[in-house]
Amino acid sequence: MDITEKAKKVKLLLLDIDGVMTDGKLHYTNNGDEFKSFDVTDGLGIVIAQRKGLKCAILTAKQSNIVTKRAADLGIEKVYQGYHFKIEVLEDIKKTFKVSEEEICFVGDDIIDISVLKVVGFAVAVKNAREEVRAVADHITQAEGGNGAVREVCEVILKTQGKWEEVLDVYSKNNK
């Protein structure tokens, strides 16, 4: 099955954080506070996808208030943090969102993402993902993690589901 058929079935976009929604670098201030950089185009892609009916959630190994804040900014209601073995929470995610594995798109970058990537319907690796991750992915983005990769995935899904033209129509209008 090609990626078009896989993307057409997606109802839930499940995203890793470090290396997917960020460039994977961890930054600390002199006080020990952590900060992350997020790509604004990824954020808009997520917001648009949700407006067009796609559910979105985050699944990450780390615990971070920054992630909670970013999710809230984007209207992402469910954040799964602290799951080093991500496959352990997949059944809960499926029940919470009332989706099957084939209706999930997961975007990952490192080996701790492989177990989930192997079972979801549309497995995506960012361009700079580990080789082992790219090997199990259905699709590899042209953009690197933290630099538009999530936006690219949102557009692939919306285009294959026939919703992208509606998005362009809305944003092309002169709403004065």
Backbone hydrogen bonds in HBPLUS format (Angstrom, degrees):
<---DONOR---> <-ACCEPTOR-->    atom                        ^
c    i                          cat <-CA-CA->   ^        H-A-AA   ^      H-
h    n   atom  resd res      DA  || num        DHA   H-A  angle D-A-AA Bond
n    s   type  num  typ     dist DA aas  dist angle  dist       angle   num
A0006-LYS N   A0002-ASP O   3.27 MM   4  6.59 157.7  2.32 147.3 154.0     1
A0007-ALA N   A0003-ILE O   2.75 MM   4  5.83 166.0  1.77 152.9 156.4     2
A0008-LYS N   A0004-THR O   3.02 MM   4  6.13 146.3  2.13 145.1 153.6     3
A0009-LYS N   A0006-LYS O   3.25 MM   3  5.64 141.7  2.41 105.8 115.0     4
A0010-VAL N   A0007-ALA O   3.24 MM   3  5.34 156.7  2.30 105.3 112.1     5
A0011-LYS N   A0103-GLU O   2.75 MM  92  5.26 173.0  1.76 141.9 140.6     6
A0055-LYS N   A0011-LYS O   2.97 MM  44  6.11 164.6  2.00 155.0 152.8     7
A0012-LEU N   A0103-GLU O   3.10 MM  91  6.39 154.8  2.17 163.7 164.8     8
A0105-CYS N   A0012-LEU O   2.88 MM  93  6.20 165.7  1.90 171.0 174.6     9
A0013-LEU N   A0055-LYS O   2.75 MM  42  6.14 164.7  1.77 156.3 158.8    10
A0057-ALA N   A0013-LEU O   2.98 MM  44  6.41 152.5  2.05 157.0 158.9    11
A0014-LEU N   A0105-CYS O   2.75 MM  91  5.93 177.9  1.75 173.6 174.3    12
A0107-VAL N   A0014-LEU O   3.01 MM  93  6.50 150.7  2.10 161.0 170.3    13
A0015-LEU N   A0057-ALA O   2.93 MM  42  6.32 160.0  1.97 146.4 152.1    14
A0059-LEU N   A0015-LEU O   2.79 MM  44  5.84 162.5  1.82 146.0 149.2    15
A0016-ASP N   A0107-VAL O   3.23 MM  91  6.22 148.6  2.34 161.6 167.7    16
A0020-VAL N   A0017-ILE O   2.93 MM   3  5.26 161.1  1.97 127.3 132.4    17
A0021-MET N   A0017-ILE O   2.75 MM   4  4.78 137.1  1.93 128.1 141.9    18
A0022-THR N   A0017-ILE O   3.14 MM   5  6.15 138.2  2.32 155.3 145.8    19
A0146-GLY N   A0020-VAL O   2.87 MM 126  5.54 141.1  2.02 139.0 126.4    20
A0035-PHE N   A0027-HIS O   2.87 MM   8  5.38 148.8  1.97 142.5 146.9    21
A0029-THR N   A0033-ASP O   2.78 MM   4  5.22 152.3  1.85 145.6 155.0    22
A0032-GLY N   A0029-THR O   2.91 MM   3  5.16 160.2  1.95 110.3 116.3    23
A0042-ASP N   A0039-ASP O   3.17 MM   3  5.38 124.7  2.49 100.4 113.5    24
A0043-GLY N   A0039-ASP O   3.23 MM   4  6.61 156.4  2.28 146.6 153.0    25
A0044-LEU N   A0040-VAL O   2.99 MM   4  6.31 159.2  2.04 150.4 154.6    26
A0045-GLY N   A0041-THR O   2.99 MM   4  6.14 156.0  2.05 142.8 149.7    27
A0046-ILE N   A0042-ASP O   2.97 MM   4  6.29 153.6  2.04 151.3 157.9    28
A0047-VAL N   A0043-GLY O   2.98 MM   4  6.26 162.8  2.01 152.7 157.3    29
A0048-ILE N   A0044-LEU O   2.87 MM   4  6.03 168.8  1.88 155.8 158.7    30
A0049-ALA N   A0045-GLY O   2.90 MM   4  6.02 162.2  1.94 145.7 151.4    31
A0050-GLN N   A0046-ILE O   2.97 MM   4  6.17 158.5  2.02 149.4 154.7    32
A0051-ARG N   A0047-VAL O   3.00 MM   4  6.26 153.8  2.07 146.7 154.3    33
A0052-LYS N   A0048-ILE O   3.01 MM   4  6.30 136.5  2.20 145.7 157.8    34
A0052-LYS N   A0049-ALA O   3.16 MM   3  5.11 129.5  2.43  92.6 106.0    35
A0054-LEU N   A0049-ALA O   2.94 MM   5  5.36 155.7  2.00 151.6 143.6    36
A0053-GLY N   A0050-GLN O   2.98 MM   3  5.08 158.6  2.02 110.2 111.9    37
A0058-ILE N   A0078-LYS O   3.24 MM  20  6.71 156.3  2.30 147.6 154.7    38
A0080-TYR N   A0058-ILE O   2.78 MM  22  5.84 169.5  1.79 147.4 151.0    39
A0060-THR N   A0080-TYR O   2.87 MM  20  6.28 164.4  1.90 168.7 174.0    40
A0082-GLY N   A0060-THR O   3.03 MM  22  6.26 112.9  2.49 126.8 144.1    41
A0083-TYR N   A0060-THR O   3.16 MM  23  6.06 167.1  2.18 139.4 135.9    42
A0082-GLY N   A0062-LYS O   3.23 MM  20  4.83 137.7  2.42 111.2 110.5    43
A0068-THR N   A0064-SER O   3.39 MM   4  6.77 157.5  2.44 142.5 147.8    44
A0069-LYS N   A0065-ASN O   2.95 MM   4  6.20 156.5  2.00 148.3 154.4    45
A0070-ARG N   A0066-ILE O   2.88 MM   4  6.15 163.5  1.91 151.5 155.9    46
A0071-ALA N   A0067-VAL O   2.89 MM   4  6.02 164.0  1.91 152.2 156.8    47
A0072-ALA N   A0068-THR O   3.03 MM   4  6.22 157.4  2.08 143.7 149.8    48
A0073-ASP N   A0069-LYS O   2.93 MM   4  6.20 158.4  1.98 151.6 157.6    49
A0074-LEU N   A0070-ARG O   3.09 MM   4  6.33 142.6  2.23 144.6 154.0    50
A0074-LEU N   A0071-ALA O   3.13 MM   3  5.18 125.8  2.44  95.0 108.8    51
A0075-GLY N   A0071-ALA O   2.97 MM   4  6.08 110.0  2.48 138.8 156.5    52
A0076-ILE N   A0071-ALA O   2.84 MM   5  4.85 153.2  1.91 150.7 146.6    53
A0075-GLY N   A0072-ALA O   3.13 MM   3  5.02 154.6  2.20 100.2 108.1    54
A0088-GLU N   A0085-PHE O   3.12 MM   3  5.97 156.4  2.18 122.8 128.4    55
A0089-VAL N   A0086-LYS O   3.19 MM   3  5.93 160.5  2.23 120.9 125.0    56
A0090-LEU N   A0087-ILE O   3.22 MM   3  5.23 158.3  2.27 104.6 111.2    57
A0093-ILE N   A0089-VAL O   3.04 MM   4  6.34 156.8  2.09 153.3 160.5    58
A0094-LYS N   A0090-LEU O   2.91 MM   4  6.19 161.4  1.95 156.0 160.1    59
A0095-LYS N   A0091-GLU O   3.03 MM   4  6.28 159.3  2.07 148.2 153.5    60
A0096-THR N   A0092-ASP O   2.83 MM   4  5.97 167.1  1.85 154.4 158.4    61
A0097-PHE N   A0093-ILE O   3.02 MM   4  6.11 164.6  2.05 153.5 156.6    62
A0098-LYS N   A0094-LYS O   2.79 MM   4  5.50 112.1  2.26 132.9 148.6    63
A0099-VAL N   A0094-LYS O   3.05 MM   5  5.04 152.5  2.13 135.2 143.4    64
A0098-LYS N   A0095-LYS O   3.29 MM   3  4.91 145.7  2.42  91.6 101.4    65
A0103-GLU N   A0100-SER O   3.05 MM   3  5.30 150.6  2.14 106.1 115.2    66
A0104-ILE N   A0101-GLU O   3.12 MM   3  5.43 161.5  2.15 116.6 117.8    67
A0121-GLY N   A0101-GLU O   2.76 MM  20  5.72 139.9  1.92 140.7 128.2    68
A0122-PHE N   A0104-ILE O   3.13 MM  18  6.34 156.3  2.19 157.4 153.9    69
A0106-PHE N   A0122-PHE O   3.16 MM  16  6.63 142.0  2.32 147.7 158.2    70
A0124-VAL N   A0106-PHE O   2.94 MM  18  6.07 168.4  1.95 170.5 166.9    71
A0108-GLY N   A0124-VAL O   2.98 MM  16  6.44 158.9  2.02 162.3 164.1    72
A0126-VAL N   A0108-GLY O   3.30 MM  18  6.63 149.9  2.40 160.8 168.1    73
A0130-ARG N   A0109-ASP O   2.90 MM  21  6.14 161.3  1.94 162.6 161.2    74
A0113-ASP N   A0110-ASP O   2.87 MM   3  5.67 163.6  1.89 128.6 133.5    75
A0114-ILE N   A0111-ILE O   3.22 MM   3  5.35 157.4  2.27 105.9 112.3    76
A0117-LEU N   A0113-ASP O   3.00 MM   4  6.18 169.3  2.02 159.1 162.5    77
A0118-LYS N   A0114-ILE O   2.94 MM   4  6.04 150.4  2.02 156.9 162.2    78
A0119-VAL N   A0116-VAL O   3.04 MM   3  5.52 149.1  2.14 112.5 121.1    79
A0120-VAL N   A0116-VAL O   3.18 MM   4  6.32 144.1  2.31 161.9 172.0    80
A0138-ASP N   A0123-ALA O   2.72 MM  15  5.13 147.5  1.82 130.8 141.4    81
A0139-HIS N   A0123-ALA O   3.17 MM  16  6.57 145.2  2.30 156.4 163.1    82
A0125-ALA N   A0139-HIS O   2.96 MM  14  6.40 161.0  2.00 160.3 166.0    83
A0141-THR N   A0125-ALA O   2.97 MM  16  6.50 154.9  2.04 156.1 164.0    84
A0129-ALA N   A0126-VAL O   2.92 MM   3  5.29 154.3  1.99 126.8 125.0    85
A0127-LYS N   A0143-ALA O   3.33 MM  16  5.76 160.0  2.38 146.8 140.9    86
A0133-VAL N   A0130-ARG O   2.98 MM   3  5.29 131.4  2.22 106.7 119.8    87
A0134-ARG N   A0130-ARG O   3.03 MM   4  6.42 162.4  2.06 159.0 164.0    88
A0135-ALA N   A0131-GLU O   3.00 MM   4  6.19 144.4  2.13 144.0 153.8    89
A0136-VAL N   A0133-VAL O   3.14 MM   3  5.54 141.7  2.30 107.5 116.8    90
A0137-ALA N   A0134-ARG O   3.32 MM   3  5.15 151.7  2.41  97.7 105.8    91
A0147-ASN N   A0144-GLU O   3.04 MM   3  5.40 149.3  2.14 136.1 136.0    92
A0152-GLU N   A0148-GLY O   3.03 MM   4  6.24 156.5  2.09 147.8 154.1    93
A0153-VAL N   A0149-ALA O   3.07 MM   4  6.41 153.4  2.15 146.5 152.8    94
A0154-CYS N   A0150-VAL O   2.92 MM   4  6.23 162.7  1.95 155.5 160.1    95
A0155-GLU N   A0151-ARG O   2.94 MM   4  6.22 160.1  1.98 153.3 158.3    96
A0156-VAL N   A0152-GLU O   2.96 MM   4  6.24 157.5  2.01 148.4 154.6    97
A0157-ILE N   A0153-VAL O   3.01 MM   4  6.26 168.5  2.02 157.5 159.4    98
A0158-LEU N   A0154-CYS O   2.92 MM   4  6.12 173.1  1.92 155.1 157.4    99
A0159-LYS N   A0155-GLU O   2.81 MM   4  5.81 159.2  1.86 151.0 156.8   100
A0160-THR N   A0156-VAL O   3.02 MM   4  6.14 165.5  2.04 148.7 152.8   101
A0161-GLN N   A0157-ILE O   2.98 MM   4  6.12 139.8  2.14 145.6 157.0   102
A0163-LYS N   A0158-LEU O   2.79 MM   5  5.01 157.7  1.84 163.7 159.6   103
A0162-GLY N   A0159-LYS O   3.09 MM   3  5.11 161.0  2.13 105.5 109.9   104
A0167-VAL N   A0163-LYS O   3.27 MM   4  6.63 150.5  2.36 144.0 152.0   105
A0167-VAL N   A0164-TRP O   3.02 MM   3  5.01 115.3  2.45  94.8 110.6   106
A0168-LEU N   A0164-TRP O   2.94 MM   4  6.32 162.1  1.97 157.1 161.1   107
A0169-ASP N   A0165-GLU O   2.87 MM   4  6.08 155.8  1.93 147.4 154.4   108
A0170-VAL N   A0166-GLU O   3.04 MM   4  6.30 160.0  2.08 148.8 152.9   109
A0171-TYR N   A0167-VAL O   3.07 MM   4  6.34 165.4  2.09 156.1 159.5   110
A0172-SER N   A0168-LEU O   2.84 MM   4  5.76 122.4  2.18 143.0 156.8   111
